């Protein structure tokens, strides 16, 4: 006998991927709000709001498999705390105390089951929401510059994707990267971050980021023969290669920094979150892998097109009309994602949430 699955709206993937999609769709239009510092608000809503919701949704989804325990607070409650945190960041951007209470409550709820279960090797990923909370507070207090945040998010994407992509490919019995270690690529990105702004940054920092881009390719072995869902994930992960190369070029002064930042945020972070989040509502034909819906592919294509237009506009110092077009395409992509995700919230959460069922798997 197996117990029925709860509705997706009660599951972390339902709650937090919905929040991530809504915040992402709203992100380009923060600039038109009457805010004292729209650039900081845009950064906070993007990296800590959109990115933070995606990270929490992913970690909480994986946590149940790691520990066999649920978070001490339900996903809808944690989602309300996340919404409150974003409202505080827009209405009272200087209110550090309230933000700390909200963000740290979410981060500790994510971390607690891992600590109780003594799954110490899971602590680095389980601590990601806590690290994001600390980083946001540090940015508000002026102790952390905004410039390294996107590279830090790229490092997180490289680490998570560096493990997940080969694992999903291996589950399809496709030869993945020979070594499961993602530390070489992570070390190269961290070296590029550490060297930025130093006397060695132009040469060695640029070289480290370029080598990290080459390393990403080693995680994609066999991706061309993968199923549709894993091809989407592999394509999103492969976006790190051009993004890191452009970031290296920007460090050398060959490309405007804003072009590199938007390519990394919109061309890598966006499609990577989408490729993971869409798995919760993909089609699941019997005896087959996950199959993205048409809305998922449409969303994926729109995000890539939006990233290319925005990065190109920044590099060429194009008129603002191109930037507006990019924002419309980006928002349209996330609306397409939500059009598939929202109707599924009332239905039972699939099992496993982020991968296709294997014959030996049973509900738990």
Backbone torsions as a table, in degrees:
resi	resn	phi	psi	omega
1	UNK	NA	140.1	177.1
2	UNK	-125.6	142.7	179.9
3	UNK	-79.9	148.5	-178.7
4	UNK	-65.4	149.0	178.4
5	UNK	-76.4	141.4	176.1
6	UNK	-70.3	158.7	178.4
7	UNK	-62.4	150.9	-176.5
8	UNK	-61.2	-29.3	-178.8
9	UNK	-67.3	-15.6	176.8
10	UNK	-95.1	-2.3	-177.9
11	UNK	-99.4	146.5	179.4
12	UNK	-54.5	-37.8	179.9
13	UNK	-65.4	-34.1	177.7
14	UNK	-71.1	-47.4	-175.6
15	UNK	-69.6	-55.9	-169.1
16	UNK	-79.6	-29.4	174.8
17	UNK	-73.0	-29.3	172.1
18	UNK	-64.6	-47.4	178.6
19	UNK	-61.3	-41.2	179.1
20	UNK	-60.6	-44.0	-179.8
21	UNK	-64.6	-41.7	179.9
22	UNK	-65.9	-45.6	-179.7
23	UNK	-65.9	-37.2	177.8
24	UNK	-64.6	-42.0	179.7
25	UNK	-63.6	-33.9	-179.3
26	UNK	-82.1	-16.7	-169.6
27	UNK	-55.7	-45.0	-177.0
28	UNK	-65.5	-16.7	-170.6
29	UNK	-104.0	7.5	174.4
30	UNK	-61.0	-29.6	-176.1
31	UNK	-64.0	-24.0	-177.0
32	UNK	-88.9	-4.6	178.4
33	UNK	-78.8	149.4	179.8
34	UNK	-78.7	72.7	-177.3
35	UNK	-106.2	151.2	178.9
36	UNK	-66.3	-38.0	-178.5
37	UNK	-137.1	80.2	-176.7
38	UNK	-62.7	-29.2	179.3
39	UNK	-65.1	-44.5	178.8
40	UNK	-66.8	-39.0	177.9
41	UNK	-63.3	-40.3	177.7
42	UNK	-62.1	-43.9	179.2
43	UNK	-63.4	-45.5	-176.6
44	UNK	-67.6	-40.4	178.5
45	UNK	-68.9	-33.3	-178.2
46	UNK	-77.8	-61.1	-174.8
47	UNK	-72.5	-48.6	-173.6
48	UNK	-91.1	-28.5	178.4
49	UNK	-83.0	-70.6	179.1
50	UNK	-60.8	-53.6	-178.7
51	UNK	-64.1	-41.5	-179.8
52	UNK	-64.1	-41.6	178.6
53	UNK	-63.3	-40.8	179.0
54	UNK	-64.3	-42.3	-179.9
55	UNK	-64.3	-45.9	179.9
56	UNK	-62.1	-43.4	178.7
57	UNK	-60.2	-42.2	-179.5
58	UNK	-68.6	-47.5	-176.4
59	UNK	-65.8	-42.7	178.7
60	UNK	-64.3	-34.8	177.3
61	UNK	-66.5	-41.8	179.1
62	UNK	-74.3	-28.5	-173.4
63	UNK	-59.7	-38.7	-178.9
64	UNK	-60.7	-38.6	177.9
65	UNK	-72.2	-33.4	-179.6
66	UNK	-68.8	-43.2	-167.1
67	UNK	-114.0	-19.1	-173.4
68	UNK	73.3	10.9	-178.2
69	UNK	-125.7	150.0	173.7
70	UNK	-88.4	161.5	174.7
71	UNK	-64.6	152.0	-179.0
72	UNK	-63.9	-20.6	175.1
73	UNK	-116.7	139.4	179.9
74	UNK	-65.9	157.8	-178.6
75	UNK	-58.2	-42.1	178.0
76	UNK	-61.7	-36.9	178.3
77	UNK	-67.0	-44.9	178.2
78	UNK	-63.1	-35.6	177.0
79	UNK	-64.3	-40.6	176.8
80	UNK	-63.1	-38.4	176.8
81	UNK	-63.5	-40.1	178.8
82	UNK	-65.3	-40.2	177.3
83	UNK	-63.3	-43.7	179.3
84	UNK	-60.9	-39.8	179.5
85	UNK	-62.0	-41.0	-179.8
86	UNK	-70.9	-35.1	176.3
87	UNK	-63.7	-43.8	178.0
88	UNK	-60.5	-42.0	-177.1
89	UNK	-64.5	-27.1	179.4
90	UNK	-90.3	-42.6	-175.0
91	UNK	-83.4	-41.0	-179.3
92	UNK	-128.2	70.1	-173.3
93	UNK	-60.5	-21.9	-179.0
94	UNK	-91.3	-2.2	-175.4
95	UNK	-79.6	81.3	-176.7
96	UNK	-69.4	-39.8	-175.9
97	UNK	-60.5	-48.9	179.7
98	UNK	-63.8	-39.8	179.5
99	UNK	-63.8	-41.5	179.6
100	UNK	-60.2	-45.8	-179.6
101	UNK	-59.6	-44.0	-176.7
102	UNK	-71.1	-50.3	-176.2
103	UNK	-68.7	-39.2	-178.0
104	UNK	-72.7	-29.0	174.5
105	UNK	-62.8	-43.0	177.7
106	UNK	-65.8	-47.6	-176.6
107	UNK	-62.5	-41.4	-179.5
108	UNK	-71.8	-32.6	175.6
109	UNK	-65.1	-33.9	176.3
110	UNK	-70.6	-41.0	-172.5
111	UNK	-78.9	-33.3	-170.6
112	UNK	-56.4	-49.4	-179.8
113	UNK	-60.3	-33.3	179.4
114	UNK	-68.1	-40.0	178.4
115	UNK	-67.4	-45.8	-179.3
116	UNK	-60.6	-40.4	180.0
117	UNK	-80.3	-5.2	179.5
118	UNK	57.7	38.5	174.2
119	UNK	-89.4	70.4	-170.4
120	UNK	-62.1	-31.4	-178.3
121	UNK	-71.6	-11.3	176.8
122	UNK	-93.2	-5.4	-175.9
123	UNK	-59.4	-41.7	-178.5
124	UNK	-55.9	-46.9	180.0
125	UNK	-73.6	-39.5	179.4
126	UNK	-64.8	-23.0	179.8
127	UNK	-85.3	-3.8	-177.5
128	UNK	-59.3	-44.3	176.7
129	UNK	-61.5	-35.6	177.3
130	UNK	-66.8	-41.6	178.2
131	UNK	-62.5	-39.9	177.9
132	UNK	-65.3	-38.9	178.4
133	UNK	-63.5	-45.0	178.6
134	UNK	-62.5	-42.0	-178.7
135	UNK	-64.3	-40.4	-179.7
136	UNK	-65.5	-42.3	177.3
137	UNK	-62.0	-39.6	179.9
138	UNK	-66.3	-36.6	177.8
139	UNK	-65.6	-44.5	179.7
140	UNK	-61.7	-41.1	-177.7
141	UNK	-76.7	-6.5	179.9
142	UNK	81.6	13.1	-179.1
143	UNK	-90.1	-12.3	-177.6
144	UNK	-133.1	121.9	176.8
145	UNK	-70.4	155.4	-177.3
146	UNK	-76.4	-23.0	-171.5
147	UNK	-57.8	-39.6	-177.5
148	UNK	-82.8	-2.3	-172.5
149	UNK	-65.2	-42.0	-178.8
150	UNK	-68.2	-37.2	175.5
151	UNK	-66.4	-34.2	175.9
152	UNK	-64.5	-40.3	176.5
153	UNK	-66.3	-36.6	175.9
154	UNK	-62.8	-37.7	177.2
155	UNK	-64.0	-39.6	177.9
156	UNK	-65.6	-43.0	177.9
157	UNK	-62.1	-43.2	179.7
158	UNK	-61.1	-41.6	-178.2
159	UNK	-69.4	-49.5	-178.2
160	UNK	-66.4	-48.6	179.4
161	UNK	-65.5	-33.3	179.9
162	UNK	-64.1	-23.0	174.7
163	UNK	-96.0	-41.4	-173.0
164	UNK	-71.9	-44.0	-176.0
165	UNK	-60.9	-52.3	177.0
166	UNK	-60.4	-35.2	-179.5
167	UNK	-65.7	-44.0	178.7
168	UNK	-66.2	-37.5	177.6
169	UNK	-66.4	-40.5	178.3
170	UNK	-64.2	-34.7	178.5
171	UNK	-63.9	-25.5	175.6
172	UNK	-89.0	8.2	-178.2
173	UNK	60.0	36.6	174.1
174	UNK	-106.3	137.5	-179.2
175	UNK	-62.6	119.3	177.7
176	UNK	-100.8	-169.9	179.1
177	UNK	-57.4	141.6	-174.1
178	UNK	-63.8	-36.5	-177.0
179	UNK	-109.2	134.2	178.6
180	UNK	-78.4	-4.9	-174.7
181	UNK	-73.9	131.3	175.9
182	UNK	-107.5	0.1	-175.5
183	UNK	-62.3	-35.3	179.2
184	UNK	-59.0	-47.2	179.0
185	UNK	-65.8	-40.1	178.9
186	UNK	-63.5	-41.8	179.2
187	UNK	-62.8	-36.6	179.7
188	UNK	-67.2	-41.7	177.6
189	UNK	-65.4	-43.9	179.7
190	UNK	-63.1	-36.1	176.7
191	UNK	-64.6	-41.5	176.9
192	UNK	-62.0	-38.4	177.3
193	UNK	-67.0	-44.1	-177.0
194	UNK	-65.8	-34.0	-176.1
195	UNK	-85.2	-13.2	-179.4
196	UNK	-60.2	132.1	178.2
197	UNK	84.4	-1.7	178.2
198	UNK	-98.5	175.3	179.9
199	UNK	-65.6	-24.6	-179.7
200	UNK	-96.6	-2.2	-173.0
201	UNK	-61.5	-43.0	-175.7
202	UNK	-61.9	-40.6	-177.1
203	UNK	-89.1	-61.2	-172.3
204	UNK	-77.9	-37.3	176.9
205	UNK	-64.0	-42.6	177.6
206	UNK	-62.9	-42.2	179.4
207	UNK	-64.5	-38.9	-179.8
208	UNK	-63.4	-43.0	179.6
209	UNK	-67.4	-38.3	178.2
210	UNK	-64.9	-39.8	177.4
211	UNK	-68.1	-34.4	176.3
212	UNK	-62.4	-37.8	177.7
213	UNK	-63.1	-40.9	177.4
214	UNK	-65.2	-40.4	-179.0
215	UNK	-61.8	-36.1	179.7
216	UNK	-55.4	-37.4	-178.6
217	UNK	-61.7	-27.7	-179.1
218	UNK	-69.4	-17.0	-179.8
219	UNK	-87.7	-3.4	-171.1
220	UNK	-109.0	15.3	-178.8
221	UNK	-62.2	127.7	179.0
222	UNK	85.6	0.0	-175.7
223	UNK	-64.0	-29.6	-178.7
224	UNK	-66.2	-21.3	-180.0
225	UNK	-100.6	7.6	-177.1
226	UNK	-79.9	167.3	173.8
227	UNK	-68.4	171.3	-172.3
228	UNK	-60.2	-43.1	-177.8
229	UNK	-64.7	-42.1	-179.5
230	UNK	-75.1	-26.7	172.7
231	UNK	-65.8	-41.1	177.3
232	UNK	-60.9	-44.9	179.6
233	UNK	-63.9	-42.0	-179.8
234	UNK	-65.6	-39.1	177.8
235	UNK	-64.3	-39.9	177.9
236	UNK	-63.6	-42.8	-179.9
237	UNK	-67.3	-37.1	178.6
238	UNK	-63.4	-22.3	177.4
239	UNK	-60.9	-18.7	175.7
240	UNK	-62.2	-30.6	-176.5
241	UNK	-61.0	-61.0	178.7
242	UNK	-63.5	-33.5	-178.7
243	UNK	-64.5	-41.3	179.5
244	UNK	-71.6	-35.7	176.4
245	UNK	-63.9	-44.0	178.3
246	UNK	-65.6	-37.9	176.9
247	UNK	-62.4	-40.1	176.6
248	UNK	-64.4	-40.7	178.3
249	UNK	-64.6	-37.7	177.6
250	UNK	-65.8	-38.0	177.0
251	UNK	-63.1	-29.8	177.9
252	UNK	-86.4	-0.5	177.9
253	UNK	83.9	9.8	-177.6
254	UNK	-85.3	-21.1	-176.2
255	UNK	-136.0	143.1	177.1
256	UNK	-58.6	140.9	-177.5
257	UNK	-60.8	-36.3	-178.9
258	UNK	-64.0	-33.3	177.6
259	UNK	-65.0	-43.4	179.2
260	UNK	-65.8	-40.6	-179.2
261	UNK	-63.6	-43.4	-178.2
262	UNK	-72.5	-32.2	176.2
263	UNK	-65.6	-38.2	179.6
264	UNK	-70.7	-44.5	-177.0
265	UNK	-73.1	-46.8	-174.0
266	UNK	-89.3	-31.4	-175.5
267	UNK	-93.1	-14.2	179.8
268	UNK	-121.5	-58.2	-177.3
269	UNK	-59.0	-46.3	-179.1
270	UNK	-62.7	-57.6	179.9
271	UNK	-61.9	-32.4	-179.8
272	UNK	-68.4	-43.6	176.4
273	UNK	-61.9	-44.3	180.0
274	UNK	-60.9	-44.4	-177.0
275	UNK	-63.1	-32.9	175.0
276	UNK	-77.9	-49.0	-173.8
277	UNK	-64.2	-36.7	-177.8
278	UNK	-65.8	-23.1	-178.2
279	UNK	-61.3	-26.1	-178.9
280	UNK	-69.0	-21.5	-177.0
281	UNK	-125.5	15.9	176.9
282	UNK	-71.6	161.0	175.6
283	UNK	-67.6	147.4	-178.0
284	UNK	-130.3	74.7	178.3
285	UNK	-61.1	141.2	179.9
286	UNK	-57.2	132.1	177.3
287	UNK	71.4	14.6	-178.2
288	UNK	-131.3	170.4	176.9
289	UNK	-78.7	179.5	177.7
290	UNK	-66.0	144.3	179.2
291	UNK	-126.1	115.8	178.6
292	UNK	-60.6	143.5	174.0
293	UNK	-75.8	166.9	178.2
294	UNK	-61.0	-37.1	179.1
295	UNK	-64.2	-32.5	177.9
296	UNK	-67.0	-45.4	179.6
297	UNK	-66.8	-38.4	177.1
298	UNK	-61.2	-45.7	179.4
299	UNK	-61.0	-43.5	-178.6
300	UNK	-61.1	-45.6	-179.1
301	UNK	-65.8	-41.2	-179.5
302	UNK	-64.0	-38.7	179.1
303	UNK	-65.0	-42.7	179.3
304	UNK	-64.6	-41.9	179.4
305	UNK	-65.5	-42.0	178.3
306	UNK	-60.8	-41.4	179.9
307	UNK	-64.7	-43.9	-178.9
308	UNK	-63.6	-42.6	-179.3
309	UNK	-66.9	-43.6	-177.3
310	UNK	-67.3	-44.7	179.0
311	UNK	-64.4	-41.0	178.2
312	UNK	-64.8	-38.8	178.9
313	UNK	-64.7	-40.3	178.5
314	UNK	-67.8	-39.8	-178.3
315	UNK	-68.0	-37.7	-177.5
316	UNK	-94.4	1.4	-175.9
317	UNK	51.3	49.1	-176.7
318	UNK	-74.9	165.5	178.7
319	UNK	-59.4	158.8	-177.2
320	UNK	-62.8	-21.9	179.6
321	UNK	-57.6	-36.5	178.5
322	UNK	-68.1	-34.6	178.4
323	UNK	-68.2	-40.4	176.9
324	UNK	-63.1	-43.1	177.8
325	UNK	-59.5	-42.8	178.1
326	UNK	-60.5	-43.0	178.6
327	UNK	-62.7	-39.6	179.0
328	UNK	-64.8	-41.8	179.1
329	UNK	-66.3	-41.8	178.4
330	UNK	-60.9	-50.3	179.3
331	UNK	-62.7	-39.8	177.9
332	UNK	-61.2	-37.2	177.4
333	UNK	-61.8	-43.5	-178.9
334	UNK	-74.5	-29.6	173.5
335	UNK	-66.0	-38.8	176.2
336	UNK	-62.4	-41.5	176.4
337	UNK	-61.3	-47.2	-177.8
338	UNK	-65.7	-28.5	179.3
339	UNK	-67.0	-22.3	173.8
340	UNK	-94.5	-31.2	-174.4
341	UNK	-79.7	-44.8	-174.5
342	UNK	-62.6	-44.4	179.5
343	UNK	-62.7	-23.9	-177.8
344	UNK	-80.1	-12.3	-174.5
345	UNK	-63.1	-30.6	-178.2
346	UNK	-81.3	-9.8	-177.9
347	UNK	-94.8	160.9	179.1
348	UNK	-59.4	142.0	176.9
349	UNK	-65.6	135.9	179.2
350	UNK	-70.1	165.3	176.2
351	UNK	-137.6	129.3	-13.5
352	UNK	-65.3	154.2	-172.9
353	UNK	-68.5	-40.6	-172.4
354	UNK	-107.3	8.8	178.1
355	UNK	-149.9	166.0	178.8
356	UNK	-76.2	148.7	179.1
357	UNK	-68.0	142.6	174.2
358	UNK	-99.7	156.9	-174.9
359	UNK	-55.9	-35.1	-175.3
360	UNK	-83.4	-6.4	-174.4
361	UNK	-82.1	142.6	174.3
362	UNK	-127.6	162.3	-179.7
363	UNK	-66.4	142.6	176.7
364	UNK	-147.4	NA	NA
